[in-house]
């Protein structure tokens, strides 16, 4: 078997476009490159500027190149009897056949393989399939990206590595892949051929993997997992004081990193955290970028926890930071600390794969989207031989992957616990067990509150808690201590019951029952045939209900947040016109759902008692889980529509583009401070809350009020600490405020504001050669600026990327921004924090508006009403502090290391024109702040970026 790996550079993607360059590498069956061919091609049309920019190929380079006919004559012999391989093979094969046809040759009709498809299946954890990024990841030399000769050889090496991995997979895994991808495609042929090859050449290696139920797994039984230090071993910290412990760590850092410099702020943090844990006191500690906050709390808390034999729980806002702690900080500490320790990661249950569900789905080949689901299931079969956690965060799914995952994720309602054949290998129970035996358990804010709602049955018991990214705690508490429902709360569950005649739990159960000879099979089958139409009726009522709810939002106009979301607040004393119709339909949903759920429940119990077939028992368990979920949805909907809790605010939110399917219903406590006090600060010995943004105007008053910590300081139960930043902001950051900028009213800009903004951004971007992040508070305004700015920068070779336009994925946009330096990135809400772009990739940060929350958002409105009742000023007590904290987060994107240097432009003149502007500027960590006329900005930027004074030594 030989493989012809092809790459084409073209003038574009259209039918009338031409090939500019051909690259080919031929591999033999041993995956060695045995031939290569490449040639430029003289095009018949002009080469577009963006293609020259991308490939480096200009008209001069192809002026004397052979014509297409001549190149194809040389290429065709290499393709004979070969399997055509390419990175996105349909593009290259399509273009090739178009060219062959144009020149009078027969089309290529041989087999085709796509390296992207192979990568998806064989490397389920890689986050990008872009050729340049993947070759770098695989250590493949690839000097000239977007050149056909270089790309073809790089793709050939990538293909060789992929096929080698495929051939080395455990035999059971390969058999599963061949079973799943069995659709007559070239990929399924290749899987079958590889399986034949492997069956002849390998035997099962019992030591390399764990084998269970015809799956090859990396993870063994979690019951074998032990604590870090044997019980009988001596206390590793006996007679070692905290100071001696820190000295030892300092010593080991200096040995490991010759350039190690102690950070004063981090050392202070070590002592403050240890002090709070030892004296059973809470701590609010603001630690800016560069402090080394994660180590700042992990080093002292591990010392305290191990010395006192006390569990430490660390909570982060994002799973991102959880992963960072797992992959970066914990491995570093293993090398540095003078004792062995265990750190575990514990997430919400839905993040873990349920092996029982996955097995039954694979065995039944229950694939709703046959092509996509077959790839997703194959990815996961390979992943099982590599993962130790079963955590979905490790997987990079395709389009329908998330839907597939939702059917195989772990959940409490369908868990068989010890009765499950997979129990000792269960990933969720592994994570739970590891949390119990760990010294430090790293979880997230959502999980903290889920645990509160589950009567503390999820997290291991703890009395010492560290909350990172603590400025999000109040918001997460509201979401979890309240209630939310959406359109898919019911439809996802009914789809799990019945998708079509073949797929879904009810058809699967019906099919399985046919093979049993119990006398009640006919009655059960009739019940299934009766309930399916009722569930379809319930779904129709549900659709009608959500259309009515969407109409309320539509009528309330485009209020709400900045990404096309509209909101409508509900008040129990004055429900909107037409509310009675909503209650009538809800009553229909409630009645029919109660009746049908009872019928299914009764049937499931009956089957469970009479049949002991394992597959049927599994289906019944999943059926019971869905029934419980539907009951919960039914009850939550009734609670929401009654609106009986005065302490909660109720609202409907929807997206104008997706209409009733995007409807979300929220019931959120207006003030969670009392609950936070009750569940956490009153009952835990010590809670450390840290973030880069906790203070406003150098005061922690706002954080204390929001979190329920008022009065704790006077009783010596709380200490507040603001650590100085280790960066020299005076020399590293210049803030420019153009004082002649027009004031902006409303969420969209008027034409004068937009044209001035576009002009100023374009001038600044040319000066900084791109490398610019522009933060908006409104998606509408981002869209207003995107096209004109692109046009203004077209001649200077600077690209513009827009969040929600070029991609909605923050990680992808950030990667593109750092890979292509001459770029301006426009971002809204999610770019204000958690984005890390160190070094020269980011030189200029522009803040278009101060990030005030929309005052008409129901939660903001309800909080303001509560403050007014207490005779307080909502603007000063709520709007300003919230906006200042967000503003500080945005500013924090610029300087990420001691060597970063850059400029912040604030286009909102309210920071200098209003009485409250000083709150924003005073909260910044001491940069140089200058106001000037717009015309003076670029010369000042140039002067500052080149100045001696601004040089960082």
Secondary structure, DSSP 8 states (H G I E B T S, - for coil): -EEEEEEEEES-SSTT--EEEEEEEEE-TT--EEEEEEEE---SS---HHHHHHH---HHHHTTS--HHHHHHHHHHHHTTEEEEETTHHHHHHHHHHHHHHTT-----S-EEEHHHHHHHH-TT-S---HHHHHHHTT----STT-HHHHHHHHHHHHHHHHHHHHHS-HHHHHHHHHHS-SSSHHHHHHHHHHHHHHHH----TTTSEEETTEEES---GGG---SS-TTS--TTTT--HHHHHHHHHHHHHHH-TT----HHHHHHHHHHHHHHHTT-EEEEE--TTS-HHHHHHHHHHHHHHHHT--EEEEESSHHHHHHIIIIIHHHHHHHSSS---EEE---GGGBB-HHHHHHHHHTT--SSHHHHHHHHHHHHHHHTT-SS-BGGG----TTHHHHHHHHB--STT--GGGSTTGGG-HHHHHHHHHHH-SEEEEEHHHHHHHHHTTT-SS---SEEEESSGGGHHHHHHHHHSEEEETHHHHHHHHHH-SSSSSSHHHHHHHHHTT---TTHHHHHHHHHHHHHHHHHHHHHHHHHHHHHHHHHHHT-S-S-SSSEEEEEE-STT--TTHHHHHHHHHHHHHHHHHHHHHHHHHHHHHHHH---HHHHHHHHHHHHHHHHHHHHHHHHHHHHH---TTEEEEEEEETTTGGGG-EEEEEES--HHHHIIIIITT-SEEEEEES---BTTB-HHHHHHHT-TTTTTTTSEEEEE---SS-HHHHEEEEEETT-----SSS--HHHHHHHHHHHHHHHHHTTS-EEEE-S-HHHHHHHHHHHHHHHGGGT-EEEEBTTTBS-HHHHHHHHHHSSSEEEEE-GGGSSS----GGG--EEEE-S-----TTSHHHHHHHHHHHHTT--HIIIIIHHHHHHHHHHHHTTT--STT--EEEEE--THHHHSTTHHHHHHTS-S-EEEEE-HHHHHHHHHHHHH-STT---
